[in-house]
Amino acid sequence: MNTIRHLSRKDAIDAGALDWQAALEDVKATLQLLRGGEAGMVAESVMPLGADPRNKAYGLPAFVGGAYDAAGLKWTVHRAEPIGDLPSISSTTVINRLSDGAPVGSVESALLTRMRTAAVSAAAIKSLKPEGIRTVALLGAGAHAQTHLDMLVALFPGLETIHLWNRTRANLDPLIEQAVHGSTRILPNADWRDALADADVVICCTSSPQPFLDKSAVRPGRLIMQIGFHEVMFETIAASDLVTVDLWGDFAEKSAKSLFQMYRAGEFSPEEVAADLPALLLDGWKPPAEASLYFSSFGLNVFDIAFAARVLARANDLNIGTLLPSI
């Protein structure tokens, strides 16, 4: 009997889903394969789920060659807010072998998505702020904020302070309680402007459908990273010396991210992008030290497939997960 392996979130964690170094290696290796034509993505399929623009279902296919040998699809459903005991984002990634099409397995992948998103942020910070960082402002209190907080503490041991802000102050308490602080101070703030006061890096992880981060956030040498929905005003992007992205693709025609809305409004041209993630990680592109920087992270589904393939391969070696009949 042919079988496939399904990994719950706990299974994925047991198989190394929370390994930050492996995540960083996946990001760089996948970009190398992408550049060499051994990895690729096609445009996502987007299905609205009601009037709220944040309620959508996404089908995101990609393939990754090399040691990953994977073709797969991430199916994810986003809700503006959690409903009952369900999270706001639910996601499953299905993997087949790229070489022969054989089914491999499936992974509960909301956690993998958060890990690859935060790993991309870490890689971008290390490239765009090579002199190091002392203070970060982290905006938002959802799952992406939690994973970014974990990433900052794990990968930036010299970080002195992380300032937190969220519209609902009480939602910050679970982030602080769950965080492994180390020597880094983690401080809540009542106003986002106070959180930004001395930040080297500003990480936006909110689900706000209306932009609020105005051009007062732009400072020489500061990096503003947009991970969330539509927090950043057009004027803020325009005021930044250099605009960088993970990648520019067909998703610019549909994405609700601030930069792509600005592009479709005729207020930003793709030619204005100073560097993308391949330029940062593969070519060693560096900005001037005092430049004000903006980084837009769309979130590339090719990383989801690489992460899932790596975790499934490790689970197979360790005999983790549930075997299900396939063909």
C-alpha positions as a Markdown table, in Angstrom:
| # | Residue | x | y | z |
|---|---|---|---|---|
| 1 | Met | 0.0 | 0.0 | 0.0 |
| 2 | Asn | 1.3 | 3.5 | -0.9 |
| 3 | Thr | 1.1 | 5.9 | 2.0 |
| 4 | Ile | 1.5 | 9.6 | 2.7 |
| 5 | Arg | 2.6 | 11.2 | 5.9 |
| 6 | His | 0.6 | 13.9 | 7.7 |
| 7 | Leu | 2.2 | 16.2 | 10.2 |
| 8 | Ser | 0.2 | 18.0 | 12.9 |
| 9 | Arg | 1.7 | 21.2 | 14.3 |
| 10 | Lys | 3.3 | 19.2 | 17.1 |
| 11 | Asp | 4.7 | 16.7 | 14.6 |
| 12 | Ala | 6.2 | 19.6 | 12.6 |
| 13 | Ile | 7.8 | 21.0 | 15.7 |
| 14 | Asp | 9.2 | 17.6 | 16.6 |
| 15 | Ala | 10.6 | 17.4 | 13.1 |
| 16 | Gly | 12.5 | 20.7 | 13.4 |
| 17 | Ala | 9.9 | 23.4 | 12.3 |
| 18 | Leu | 11.2 | 25.8 | 14.9 |
| 19 | Asp | 14.9 | 25.5 | 13.9 |
| 20 | Trp | 15.9 | 29.1 | 13.1 |
| 21 | Gln | 19.2 | 28.2 | 11.5 |
| 22 | Ala | 17.6 | 25.7 | 9.2 |
| 23 | Ala | 15.0 | 28.2 | 8.3 |
| 24 | Leu | 17.6 | 30.8 | 7.3 |
| 25 | Glu | 19.4 | 28.1 | 5.3 |
| 26 | Asp | 16.2 | 27.2 | 3.5 |
| 27 | Val | 15.6 | 30.8 | 2.5 |
| 28 | Lys | 19.1 | 31.2 | 0.9 |
| 29 | Ala | 19.1 | 27.8 | -0.7 |
| 30 | Thr | 15.6 | 28.4 | -2.2 |
| 31 | Leu | 16.7 | 31.8 | -3.6 |
| 32 | Gln | 19.7 | 30.1 | -5.3 |
| 33 | Leu | 17.4 | 27.5 | -6.8 |
| 34 | Leu | 15.0 | 30.2 | -7.9 |
| 35 | Arg | 17.7 | 32.1 | -9.6 |
| 36 | Gly | 18.9 | 29.0 | -11.4 |
| 37 | Gly | 15.5 | 28.1 | -12.7 |
| 38 | Glu | 15.3 | 25.1 | -10.3 |
| 39 | Ala | 12.5 | 26.6 | -8.3 |
| 40 | Gly | 9.4 | 28.6 | -9.3 |
| 41 | Met | 6.0 | 29.9 | -8.4 |
| 42 | Val | 2.9 | 30.8 | -10.3 |
| 43 | Ala | 0.3 | 33.4 | -9.4 |
| 44 | Glu | -1.7 | 32.6 | -6.4 |
| 45 | Ser | -5.5 | 32.0 | -6.6 |
| 46 | Val | -7.4 | 34.3 | -4.3 |
| 47 | Met | -11.0 | 33.7 | -3.3 |
| 48 | Pro | -12.9 | 36.3 | -1.3 |
| 49 | Leu | -14.8 | 35.1 | 1.8 |
| 50 | Gly | -17.2 | 37.9 | 2.4 |
| 51 | Ala | -17.2 | 41.7 | 2.5 |
| 52 | Asp | -14.2 | 42.2 | 4.8 |
| 53 | Pro | -11.1 | 42.3 | 2.4 |
| 54 | Arg | -9.1 | 40.5 | 5.1 |
| 55 | Asn | -11.3 | 37.4 | 4.8 |
| 56 | Lys | -9.8 | 35.4 | 1.9 |
| 57 | Ala | -8.8 | 31.9 | 0.9 |
| 58 | Tyr | -5.5 | 31.4 | -1.0 |
| 59 | Gly | -4.1 | 28.6 | -3.2 |
| 60 | Leu | -0.3 | 29.0 | -3.6 |
| 61 | Pro | 1.6 | 26.5 | -5.7 |
| 62 | Ala | 5.3 | 26.3 | -6.2 |
| 63 | Phe | 8.2 | 23.9 | -6.9 |
| 64 | Val | 11.6 | 23.6 | -5.4 |
| 65 | Gly | 14.3 | 21.3 | -6.9 |
| 66 | Gly | 17.7 | 20.3 | -5.6 |
| 67 | Ala | 17.7 | 18.4 | -2.3 |
| 68 | Tyr | 14.1 | 19.5 | -1.7 |
| 69 | Asp | 12.7 | 17.7 | -4.7 |
| 70 | Ala | 9.2 | 19.1 | -4.1 |
| 71 | Ala | 6.2 | 20.4 | -5.8 |
| 72 | Gly | 3.4 | 21.5 | -3.6 |
| 73 | Leu | 0.4 | 23.7 | -2.8 |
| 74 | Lys | -0.3 | 25.7 | 0.3 |
| 75 | Trp | -4.0 | 26.2 | 0.9 |
| 76 | Thr | -4.7 | 28.9 | 3.5 |
| 77 | Val | -7.8 | 30.6 | 4.9 |
| 78 | His | -7.5 | 34.1 | 6.5 |
| 79 | Arg | -10.0 | 35.6 | 8.8 |
| 80 | Ala | -9.9 | 39.2 | 10.1 |
| 81 | Glu | -10.3 | 37.9 | 13.7 |
| 82 | Pro | -10.2 | 34.4 | 15.3 |
| 83 | Ile | -13.7 | 32.7 | 15.6 |
| 84 | Gly | -14.2 | 30.7 | 18.7 |
| 85 | Asp | -11.2 | 28.4 | 19.3 |
| 86 | Leu | -10.1 | 28.6 | 15.7 |
| 87 | Pro | -7.1 | 30.8 | 14.8 |
| 88 | Ser | -7.4 | 33.6 | 12.3 |
| 89 | Ile | -5.3 | 31.7 | 9.8 |
| 90 | Ser | -5.6 | 28.0 | 9.1 |
| 91 | Ser | -3.3 | 26.4 | 6.5 |
| 92 | Thr | -2.2 | 23.1 | 5.1 |
| 93 | Thr | 0.6 | 22.4 | 2.6 |
| 94 | Val | 0.6 | 19.3 | 0.4 |
| 95 | Ile | 3.8 | 18.0 | -1.1 |
| 96 | Asn | 4.6 | 15.7 | -4.0 |
| 97 | Arg | 8.0 | 14.8 | -5.3 |
| 98 | Leu | 9.1 | 17.0 | -8.1 |
| 99 | Ser | 11.1 | 14.3 | -9.8 |
| 100 | Asp | 8.3 | 11.8 | -10.3 |
| 101 | Gly | 5.1 | 13.3 | -8.9 |
| 102 | Ala | 4.8 | 10.8 | -6.1 |
| 103 | Pro | 2.7 | 12.0 | -3.2 |
| 104 | Val | 4.8 | 12.7 | -0.1 |
| 105 | Gly | 2.6 | 14.2 | 2.6 |
| 106 | Ser | 0.9 | 17.2 | 4.1 |
| 107 | Val | 1.8 | 19.5 | 6.9 |
| 108 | Glu | -0.3 | 21.9 | 9.1 |
| 109 | Ser | 1.6 | 24.9 | 7.9 |
| 110 | Ala | 0.4 | 28.1 | 9.6 |
| 111 | Leu | 3.4 | 27.7 | 11.8 |
| 112 | Leu | 5.7 | 27.1 | 8.9 |
| 113 | Thr | 4.4 | 30.2 | 7.2 |
| 114 | Arg | 5.1 | 32.3 | 10.3 |
| 115 | Met | 8.6 | 30.8 | 10.5 |
| 116 | Arg | 9.5 | 31.5 | 6.9 |
| 117 | Thr | 8.1 | 35.0 | 7.2 |
| 118 | Ala | 10.2 | 35.8 | 10.3 |
| 119 | Ala | 13.2 | 34.0 | 8.8 |
| 120 | Val | 13.0 | 36.3 | 5.7 |
| 121 | Ser | 12.7 | 39.3 | 8.1 |
| 122 | Ala | 15.8 | 38.1 | 9.9 |
| 123 | Ala | 17.8 | 37.7 | 6.7 |
| 124 | Ala | 16.7 | 41.1 | 5.5 |
| 125 | Ile | 17.7 | 42.8 | 8.8 |
| 126 | Lys | 21.1 | 41.2 | 8.8 |
| 127 | Ser | 21.7 | 42.4 | 5.2 |
| 128 | Leu | 20.2 | 45.9 | 5.5 |
| 129 | Lys | 21.6 | 46.6 | 8.9 |
| 130 | Pro | 25.0 | 44.9 | 8.8 |
| 131 | Glu | 26.3 | 47.1 | 11.6 |
| 132 | Gly | 23.9 | 45.5 | 14.0 |
| 133 | Ile | 20.7 | 46.7 | 15.8 |
| 134 | Arg | 20.1 | 47.7 | 19.4 |
| 135 | Thr | 16.4 | 48.6 | 19.5 |
| 136 | Val | 13.3 | 47.3 | 17.6 |
| 137 | Ala | 9.7 | 48.4 | 17.6 |
| 138 | Leu | 7.3 | 45.5 | 17.0 |
| 139 | Leu | 3.8 | 46.6 | 16.1 |
| 140 | Gly | 1.0 | 44.1 | 16.5 |
| 141 | Ala | 0.1 | 41.2 | 18.9 |
| 142 | Gly | -1.0 | 38.4 | 16.6 |
| 143 | Ala | 0.8 | 35.2 | 15.6 |
| 144 | His | 3.2 | 36.9 | 13.2 |
| 145 | Ala | 4.2 | 39.3 | 16.0 |
| 146 | Gln | 4.8 | 36.4 | 18.4 |
| 147 | Thr | 7.0 | 34.6 | 15.9 |
| 148 | His | 9.0 | 37.8 | 15.1 |
| 149 | Leu | 9.5 | 38.3 | 18.8 |
| 150 | Asp | 10.8 | 34.8 | 19.2 |
| 151 | Met | 13.1 | 35.3 | 16.1 |
| 152 | Leu | 14.5 | 38.6 | 17.4 |
| 153 | Val | 15.4 | 37.1 | 20.8 |
| 154 | Ala | 16.9 | 33.9 | 19.2 |
| 155 | Leu | 18.9 | 35.5 | 16.3 |
| 156 | Phe | 19.9 | 38.9 | 17.6 |
| 157 | Pro | 21.5 | 38.3 | 21.0 |
| 158 | Gly | 23.0 | 41.8 | 21.1 |
| 159 | Leu | 19.5 | 43.3 | 20.9 |
| 160 | Glu | 19.0 | 45.6 | 23.9 |
| 161 | Thr | 15.3 | 46.5 | 23.8 |
| 162 | Ile | 12.2 | 45.5 | 21.9 |
| 163 | His | 9.3 | 47.9 | 22.2 |
| 164 | Leu | 5.8 | 46.5 | 21.7 |
| 165 | Trp | 2.6 | 48.2 | 20.6 |
| 166 | Asn | -0.8 | 47.0 | 19.7 |
| 167 | Arg | -4.2 | 48.8 | 19.5 |
| 168 | Thr | -5.5 | 46.5 | 22.3 |
| 169 | Arg | -3.0 | 46.8 | 25.1 |
| 170 | Ala | -4.1 | 43.6 | 26.9 |
| 171 | Asn | -3.2 | 41.5 | 23.8 |
| 172 | Leu | 0.5 | 42.3 | 24.4 |
| 173 | Asp | 0.6 | 40.5 | 27.8 |
| 174 | Pro | 0.6 | 37.0 | 26.3 |
| 175 | Leu | 3.4 | 37.9 | 24.0 |
| 176 | Ile | 5.5 | 39.1 | 26.9 |
| 177 | Glu | 4.6 | 36.1 | 29.1 |
| 178 | Gln | 5.6 | 33.6 | 26.3 |
| 179 | Ala | 8.8 | 35.3 | 25.3 |
| 180 | Val | 12.2 | 34.0 | 26.3 |
| 181 | His | 13.7 | 37.3 | 27.2 |
| 182 | Gly | 17.4 | 36.5 | 27.6 |
| 183 | Ser | 19.2 | 39.8 | 28.2 |
| 184 | Thr | 16.7 | 41.7 | 25.9 |
| 185 | Arg | 14.2 | 44.0 | 27.6 |
| 186 | Ile | 10.7 | 43.7 | 26.2 |
| 187 | Leu | 8.6 | 46.8 | 27.0 |
| 188 | Pro | 4.9 | 47.5 | 26.1 |
| 189 | Asn | 3.9 | 51.0 | 24.9 |
| 190 | Ala | 0.6 | 52.7 | 24.9 |
| 191 | Asp | 1.3 | 54.7 | 21.7 |
| 192 | Trp | 3.0 | 53.5 | 18.6 |
| 193 | Arg | 5.0 | 56.8 | 18.4 |
| 194 | Asp | 6.5 | 56.0 | 21.8 |
| 195 | Ala | 7.4 | 52.5 | 20.6 |
| 196 | Leu | 9.3 | 54.0 | 17.6 |
| 197 | Ala | 11.1 | 56.7 | 19.6 |
| 198 | Asp | 14.7 | 55.2 | 19.3 |
| 199 | Ala | 14.1 | 52.1 | 17.1 |
| 200 | Asp | 16.7 | 51.0 | 14.6 |
| 201 | Val | 14.1 | 48.7 | 13.0 |
| 202 | Val | 10.3 | 49.0 | 12.9 |
| 203 | Ile | 8.5 | 45.7 | 12.2 |
| 204 | Cys | 4.8 | 46.1 | 11.3 |
| 205 | Cys | 2.8 | 42.9 | 11.9 |
| 206 | Thr | -0.7 | 44.2 | 12.2 |
| 207 | Ser | -3.9 | 43.3 | 10.3 |
| 208 | Ser | -4.9 | 46.9 | 10.0 |
| 209 | Pro | -6.9 | 47.5 | 6.8 |
| 210 | Gln | -6.3 | 51.3 | 7.2 |
| 211 | Pro | -2.7 | 52.7 | 7.1 |
| 212 | Phe | -1.6 | 54.6 | 10.2 |
| 213 | Leu | 2.2 | 54.7 | 10.1 |
| 214 | Asp | 2.9 | 58.2 | 8.7 |
| 215 | Lys | 6.1 | 59.7 | 7.4 |
| 216 | Ser | 7.1 | 60.8 | 10.8 |
| 217 | Ala | 8.3 | 57.2 | 11.2 |
| 218 | Val | 11.0 | 57.7 | 8.6 |
| 219 | Arg | 14.4 | 58.5 | 10.1 |
| 220 | Pro | 18.0 | 58.3 | 8.7 |
| 221 | Gly | 19.4 | 54.8 | 9.2 |
| 222 | Arg | 16.0 | 53.3 | 10.3 |
| 223 | Leu | 14.6 | 50.3 | 8.6 |
| 224 | Ile | 10.8 | 50.0 | 8.4 |
| 225 | Met | 9.6 | 46.4 | 7.6 |
| 226 | Gln | 6.0 | 45.8 | 6.5 |
| 227 | Ile | 4.9 | 42.2 | 7.3 |
| 228 | Gly | 1.3 | 42.8 | 7.9 |
| 229 | Phe | -1.7 | 44.1 | 5.9 |
| 230 | His | -1.9 | 47.8 | 5.1 |
| 231 | Glu | -0.3 | 49.7 | 8.0 |
| 232 | Val | 2.0 | 52.0 | 6.1 |
| 233 | Met | 0.9 | 55.2 | 4.4 |
| 234 | Phe | 2.0 | 55.9 | 0.8 |
| 235 | Glu | 3.7 | 59.1 | 2.1 |
| 236 | Thr | 5.9 | 57.0 | 4.4 |
| 237 | Ile | 7.1 | 54.8 | 1.5 |
| 238 | Ala | 7.7 | 57.9 | -0.6 |
| 239 | Ala | 9.7 | 59.5 | 2.1 |
| 240 | Ser | 12.0 | 56.5 | 2.4 |
| 241 | Asp | 15.4 | 56.8 | 0.7 |
| 242 | Leu | 15.4 | 53.2 | -0.5 |
| 243 | Val | 12.6 | 50.8 | -1.1 |
| 244 | Thr | 13.4 | 47.1 | -1.0 |
| 245 | Val | 11.2 | 44.0 | -1.4 |
| 246 | Asp | 11.4 | 40.2 | -1.0 |
| 247 | Leu | 10.5 | 40.0 | -4.7 |
| 248 | Trp | 8.4 | 41.8 | -7.3 |
| 249 | Gly | 6.0 | 39.6 | -9.2 |
| 250 | Asp | 2.5 | 39.2 | -10.6 |
| 251 | Phe | 1.1 | 39.5 | -7.1 |
| 252 | Ala | 1.7 | 43.3 | -7.4 |
| 253 | Glu | -1.4 | 43.4 | -9.5 |
| 254 | Lys | -3.6 | 42.0 | -6.6 |
| 255 | Ser | -1.9 | 42.3 | -3.3 |
| 256 | Ala | -3.5 | 44.5 | -0.6 |
| 257 | Lys | 0.0 | 45.3 | 0.8 |
| 258 | Ser | 0.6 | 49.0 | 1.0 |
| 259 | Leu | 3.4 | 49.1 | -1.6 |
| 260 | Phe | 1.4 | 47.3 | -4.2 |
| 261 | Gln | -1.6 | 49.4 | -3.6 |
| 262 | Met | 0.6 | 52.4 | -4.1 |
| 263 | Tyr | 1.9 | 50.9 | -7.4 |
| 264 | Arg | -1.6 | 50.3 | -8.7 |
| 265 | Ala | -2.5 | 53.9 | -7.8 |
| 266 | Gly | 0.2 | 55.1 | -10.1 |
| 267 | Glu | 2.3 | 56.5 | -7.2 |
| 268 | Phe | 5.2 | 53.9 | -7.3 |
| 269 | Ser | 7.1 | 52.3 | -10.2 |
| 270 | Pro | 8.8 | 48.9 | -10.0 |
| 271 | Glu | 11.9 | 50.6 | -11.3 |
| 272 | Glu | 12.1 | 52.4 | -8.0 |
| 273 | Val | 12.9 | 49.2 | -6.1 |
| 274 | Ala | 16.5 | 49.4 | -5.0 |
| 275 | Ala | 17.0 | 45.7 | -4.2 |
| 276 | Asp | 15.1 | 42.5 | -3.7 |
| 277 | Leu | 15.9 | 39.5 | -1.5 |
| 278 | Pro | 18.1 | 37.7 | -4.0 |
| 279 | Ala | 20.2 | 40.9 | -4.4 |
| 280 | Leu | 20.5 | 41.1 | -0.6 |
| 281 | Leu | 21.3 | 37.5 | 0.1 |
| 282 | Leu | 23.1 | 36.3 | -3.0 |
| 283 | Asp | 24.7 | 39.4 | -4.4 |
| 284 | Gly | 25.6 | 41.1 | -1.1 |
| 285 | Trp | 23.8 | 44.4 | -1.9 |
| 286 | Lys | 24.2 | 46.9 | 1.0 |
| 287 | Pro | 22.6 | 50.3 | 1.5 |
| 288 | Pro | 24.4 | 53.5 | 2.7 |
| 289 | Ala | 24.6 | 53.5 | 6.5 |
| 290 | Glu | 22.4 | 56.6 | 6.9 |
| 291 | Ala | 19.7 | 55.8 | 4.3 |
| 292 | Ser | 16.1 | 55.5 | 5.5 |
| 293 | Leu | 14.9 | 52.1 | 4.4 |
| 294 | Tyr | 11.6 | 50.4 | 3.7 |
| 295 | Phe | 11.2 | 46.6 | 3.1 |
| 296 | Ser | 8.0 | 45.1 | 1.9 |
| 297 | Ser | 7.6 | 41.4 | 2.6 |
| 298 | Phe | 4.9 | 40.0 | 0.4 |
| 299 | Gly | 5.6 | 36.4 | 1.5 |
| 300 | Leu | 6.8 | 34.0 | -1.1 |
| 301 | Asn | 5.0 | 30.6 | -1.3 |
| 302 | Val | 8.2 | 29.0 | -2.7 |
| 303 | Phe | 9.6 | 29.1 | 0.8 |
| 304 | Asp | 6.5 | 27.3 | 2.2 |
| 305 | Ile | 7.1 | 24.4 | -0.1 |
| 306 | Ala | 10.8 | 24.2 | 0.8 |
| 307 | Phe | 10.1 | 24.4 | 4.5 |
| 308 | Ala | 7.4 | 21.7 | 4.3 |
| 309 | Ala | 9.6 | 19.4 | 2.2 |
| 310 | Arg | 12.5 | 19.7 | 4.7 |
| 311 | Val | 10.2 | 19.0 | 7.7 |
| 312 | Leu | 8.5 | 16.1 | 6.0 |
| 313 | Ala | 11.9 | 14.6 | 5.1 |
| 314 | Arg | 13.1 | 14.9 | 8.7 |
| 315 | Ala | 9.8 | 13.4 | 9.9 |
| 316 | Asn | 10.3 | 10.5 | 7.6 |
| 317 | Asp | 13.8 | 9.9 | 9.0 |
| 318 | Leu | 12.4 | 10.0 | 12.6 |
| 319 | Asn | 9.1 | 8.2 | 11.9 |
| 320 | Ile | 7.1 | 11.2 | 13.1 |
| 321 | Gly | 3.5 | 11.8 | 12.0 |
| 322 | Thr | 0.5 | 9.8 | 10.8 |
| 323 | Leu | 0.7 | 7.5 | 7.8 |
| 324 | Leu | -2.4 | 7.6 | 5.6 |
| 325 | Pro | -3.3 | 5.4 | 2.7 |
| 326 | Ser | -2.6 | 7.2 | -0.6 |
| 327 | Ile | -3.1 | 5.1 | -3.8 |
